[in-house]
Amino acid sequence: MIVTRRRRKPFPWRRLILPVVAIGLVIFAFAWPPSRNVITGGPLSPLLQNLGARFNTVAAPFHFAAQNQVIGDRNRQIVQLQAQIAGLQSQSAAKDKQISALNAQISQLQTQAANARSSAAAPGASKPAASTQSNPAAAAAPAAAGDTTSTATPEMRRTAQVWANMQPENAAKVVQKLPIPYVAQVLALMSPDDAGAILDAVPPTFAAQVTQENPGLKT
């Protein structure tokens, strides 16, 4: 048996010349501005528009998915921003409530101090003064005792508890708007640590006046 070896036929490169030339001409036609304008605005424009519409129809789901992803990301950002806004609003509301409570307390204390001054300046207040002048020993007894807690009212004791529960800086803002004798008497009802913290937060001049009014507050 004789076996003959077949030679491989060379690749027909010549067959690719026409397709390559055609593709090159199409690319050149769309790349060259005059020919591109003729194609897009000429007789082939309806066909190109139809092909473009079909391509947009086929590619619409992909655009829709991308838009949904963008919308989802924006919605998550909006939710995060709304949560931050809600937190800031709650903090602001809590601060507003605290400020309103402090202003109400200041108004109440100022009213009580004004009533105390008006009652002290009334004509009937001269009678106890005359009686103390006629009896110097009775007048000297309370002053010698120096105990302001015995004359404290229930309202003063409640105020002392409120100041003790407040931050020293906030309490210092309140006490600076009140009469010094009243502040000294309320601070005397508090523990030395709480009263000292408030005195440290007020200006030195005000603290000196309060301690001068009640020397027992000195630490």
Secondary structure by P-SEA (a helix, b strand, c coil): cbbbbbcccccccccaaaaaaaaaaaaaaaacaaaaaaaaaccaaaaaaaaaaaaaaaaaaaaaaaaaaaaaaaaaaaaaaaaaaaaaaaaaaaaaaaaaaaaaaaaaaaaaaaaaaaaaaccaaaaaaaaaaacccccccccccccccccccaaaaaaaaaaaaccaaaaaaaaaaccaaaaaaaaaaccaaaaaaaaaaccaaaaaaaaaacccccc
